[in-house]
């Protein structure tokens, strides 16, 4: 897989380089290319974005980007510490950035783009120079391939399934976020957006729902019902139950009878 991707990128770079002296034809090829591509002038200013790039970020017009965006002044890139590596492409070297999380919120703010239909995009980015006959850099191209696209709901369903499968175990945010293939911070924010509660609240609510089922079994003492849910029957757990149901465990059992 990795070698195939690298071969494809190398072939694409060679193809683009073969268009030297045929800028108009190169522009048409880039425009119709199925992957997002952005072309920069030697000073880092965007001079061309293709249809796939505009579609990726819901931009209405290339004029929202072309002439306005400078990759060297991108605060996200500056903060990442990758600017020195990026500048190597402007000196004639091909550089590769694997599995980069795109800053969708910042992109939305910069260009006034609304209604992204995705929550997170991770991309492999290849940045390579287009050289003239004397091997001077005349343009630099950034070629983006989506590695993972998260649209939110599917990832949250995976997390809910993980919680509901592991409800008898202590809550582990890291493992739950990993089940959704998201970072802990992004996962927590996304989970609350889609469910209205934090992951830990969802876990607690689900655990209480299982405890309520056990309390209906009169063959079990209240302590045994708690133990069946891997919970100690003590003042703290009884208060948590009452906060969630409005009743103490014993009162809930009597009401159910």
C-alpha positions in Angstrom: 0.0 0.0 0.0 2.7 2.5 1.0 4.9 1.7 -2.0 1.9 1.9 -4.4 1.1 5.4 -2.9 4.7 6.5 -3.3 4.8 5.2 -6.9 1.6 7.1 -7.7 3.0 10.3 -6.1 6.3 10.0 -8.0 4.5 9.4 -11.3 2.3 12.4 -10.7 5.3 14.6 -9.9 7.1 13.4 -13.1 3.9 14.0 -15.1 3.5 17.6 -13.8 7.2 18.3 -14.4 6.8 17.2 -18.0 4.4 20.1 -18.6 7.1 22.6 -18.1 6.6 25.3 -20.8 3.0 24.3 -21.2 1.5 26.2 -18.3 -1.9 26.5 -19.8 -2.2 22.7 -20.3 -0.8 22.1 -16.9 -3.4 24.3 -15.3 -6.2 22.4 -17.2 -4.8 19.0 -16.0 -4.6 20.3 -12.4 -8.1 21.7 -12.6 -9.6 18.3 -13.5 -7.4 16.2 -11.3 -9.5 14.1 -8.8 -7.4 14.9 -5.8 -7.1 18.3 -4.0 -4.2 20.3 -5.4 -3.0 23.8 -4.6 -0.2 25.6 -6.4 2.0 28.3 -4.8 4.3 30.9 -6.2 7.9 30.9 -4.9 6.9 33.4 -2.2 4.3 31.0 -0.8 1.2 32.8 -2.2 -1.5 30.5 -3.6 -1.9 31.0 -7.4 -4.2 28.0 -8.3 -6.6 25.6 -6.5 -8.4 22.9 -8.4 -12.1 21.9 -8.3 -11.3 19.0 -5.9 -9.7 21.4 -3.4 -12.7 23.8 -3.5 -15.1 20.9 -3.1 -13.2 19.5 -0.2 -13.6 22.8 1.8 -17.0 24.0 0.4 -15.3 27.1 -1.0 -17.5 28.8 -3.6 -14.8 30.4 -5.6 -11.0 30.0 -6.1 -10.8 33.8 -5.5 -11.5 33.1 -1.8 -8.1 31.5 -1.7 -6.0 32.5 -4.7 -3.9 35.6 -4.0 -5.1 35.7 -0.4 -3.6 32.7 1.2 0.1 32.5 1.9 1.4 29.1 3.1 4.3 30.7 4.9 1.9 32.9 7.0 -0.5 30.1 7.9 -0.6 30.2 11.7 -1.4 26.5 11.9 1.7 25.6 9.9 3.8 28.0 11.9 2.5 26.6 15.2 3.2 23.1 14.1 6.9 23.7 13.7 6.9 22.3 10.2 7.6 25.5 8.3 11.4 24.8 7.9 10.5 21.4 6.4 7.9 23.0 4.1 10.4 25.6 2.9 12.6 22.8 1.6 10.1 22.2 -1.2 10.6 25.9 -2.2 14.3 25.1 -2.5 13.8 22.2 -4.9 13.1 19.2 -2.6 10.0 17.0 -2.4 8.7 16.7 1.2 6.0 14.5 2.6 3.7 15.1 5.6 1.9 11.9 6.7 -1.5 11.8 8.5 -2.0 15.5 9.0 -5.2 16.6 10.7 -6.7 19.5 8.8 -7.6 22.6 10.9 -11.2 22.7 9.7 -12.3 25.4 12.2 -9.5 27.7 11.2 -10.1 27.1 7.5 -13.8 27.9 8.1 -12.9 31.2 9.9 -10.3 32.3 7.4 -12.5 31.9 4.3 -16.0 32.3 5.8 -16.8 28.7 4.8 -19.8 27.3 6.5 -21.5 23.9 6.9 -18.6 21.5 6.6 -20.2 18.0 6.4 -17.2 16.4 8.2 -15.9 16.6 11.7 -12.3 15.8 11.0 -10.0 15.0 8.0 -6.6 13.4 8.1 -4.5 13.7 5.0 -1.2 12.7 3.5 0.3 15.7 1.9 3.1 15.7 -0.7 4.7 19.1 -1.5 6.9 19.2 -4.5 8.6 21.8 -6.7 7.9 22.4 -10.4 11.2 23.4 -12.0 12.1 25.3 -15.1 14.8 24.1 -17.6 17.5 25.4 -15.4 16.2 23.5 -12.3 14.9 26.7 -10.7 11.7 26.5 -8.7 8.9 28.3 -10.6 5.9 26.8 -8.7 5.4 24.5 -5.7 2.4 22.1 -5.6 0.7 20.6 -2.6 -1.0 17.3 -3.4 -3.5 16.0 -0.8 -4.9 12.5 -0.3 -7.5 11.8 2.4 -6.3 9.1 4.8 -9.3 9.2 7.1 -12.5 11.3 7.0 -14.7 11.4 10.1 -18.3 12.6 9.6 -19.0 12.4 13.3 -22.0 10.1 13.8 -20.4 6.9 12.7 -17.5 7.5 15.1 -19.8 8.3 18.0 -21.8 5.1 17.4 -18.6 3.1 17.6 -17.8 4.8 20.9 -21.3 4.2 22.3 -21.0 0.5 21.3 -17.7 0.3 23.1 -19.1 1.9 26.2 -22.1 -0.5 26.2 -19.8 -3.5 25.7 -17.4 -2.5 28.5 -19.9 -0.9 31.0 -18.9 -3.3 33.8 -15.3 -2.1 33.5 -14.0 1.2 35.0 -14.5 4.0 32.5 -11.4 4.7 30.3 -11.6 7.8 28.2 -8.4 6.9 26.2 -9.7 3.5 25.2 -13.1 4.9 24.3 -11.6 7.6 22.1 -9.4 5.0 20.5 -12.4 2.9 19.7 -13.7 5.9 17.7 -10.3 6.6 16.1 -10.2 10.1 17.5 -8.0 12.1 19.9 -9.4 12.4 23.5 -10.0 16.2 23.2 -11.8 16.0 19.8 -13.7 12.9 20.8 -15.0 14.4 24.0 -16.2 17.5 22.1 -17.7 15.5 19.3 -19.4 13.1 21.6 -21.2 15.8 23.6 -22.2 17.5 20.4 -24.0 14.4 19.1 -25.4 13.0 22.4 -25.8 16.0 24.7 -23.7 14.4 27.4 -20.0 13.7 28.0 -18.7 10.2 27.4 -18.4 9.6 31.2 -22.0 10.7 31.7 -23.1 8.3 29.0 -21.2 5.5 30.7 -22.7 6.3 34.1 -26.3 6.6 32.6 -25.9 3.2 30.9 -24.5 1.6 34.0 -27.4 2.9 36.1 -29.9 1.5 33.5 -28.3 -1.9 33.9 -28.5 -1.5 37.7 -32.2 -0.7 37.5 -32.7 -4.0 35.6 -30.9 -5.9 38.3 -32.8 -4.2 41.1 -36.0 -5.6 39.6 -34.7 -9.1 40.3 -36.0 -9.7 43.8 -33.9 -12.8 44.1 -30.9 -10.5 44.5 -30.3 -8.3 47.5 -29.6 -4.6 46.8 -25.9 -5.2 47.5 -25.9 -8.2 45.1 -27.6 -6.1 42.4 -24.8 -3.5 42.7 -22.2 -6.3 42.7 -23.7 -7.7 39.5 -22.9 -4.4 37.9 -19.4 -4.3 39.3 -20.4 -1.5 41.7 -19.9 -1.3 45.5 -23.1 -0.6 47.4 -22.1 2.4 49.5 -23.2 5.9 50.2 -21.5 7.3 47.1 -23.0 4.8 44.7 -26.4 5.2 46.3 -26.2 9.0 45.9 -25.3 8.6 42.2 -28.3 6.3 41.7 -30.6 8.7 43.4 -29.2 11.7 41.5 -30.0 9.8 38.2 -33.4 8.3 39.1 -34.8 10.6 41.8 -35.1 7.5 44.1 -32.9 5.6 46.5 -32.1 2.0 45.4 -34.5 0.6 48.0 -37.3 3.1 47.1 -36.8 2.3 43.4 -37.2 -1.5 44.2 -40.3 -0.9 46.3 -41.9 1.4 43.6 -41.2 -1.3 41.0 -42.9 -3.9 43.1 
